Amino acid sequence: MKVARVDDNQKQITKFLREKGVTVSITSATGRGFPDLVCGYKNKNILLEIKDGKKPLSAQALTPEQRIWHYEWKGQIAVVNTPEMAWAEIEKQTKD
């Protein structure tokens, strides 16, 4: 069984979003390219793929499975690497 890699900043991003009132389900163990977080805010669902911004850009690239999943997905998905980027995406997706 393949163990899911979790980026070092996932806990920090999750905590930050929850403090802002966002519901967060951690889905990084789902695998097959599925995003790391499913977030709910203002009756909207936001999918976030987390990459560690402290790593070199080459280490932040989507895996082959993630690239396929993102390409085939017909809804919203965003790649973020800081709590502030995650919050900005949540705000963008929930603007009235």
Secondary structure, 3 states (H helix, E strand, C coil): CCCCCCCCCHHHHHHHHHHCCCEEEECHHHCCCCCCEEEEECCEEEEEEECCCCCCHHHHCCCHHHHHHHHHCCCCCEEECCHHHHHHHHHHHCCC
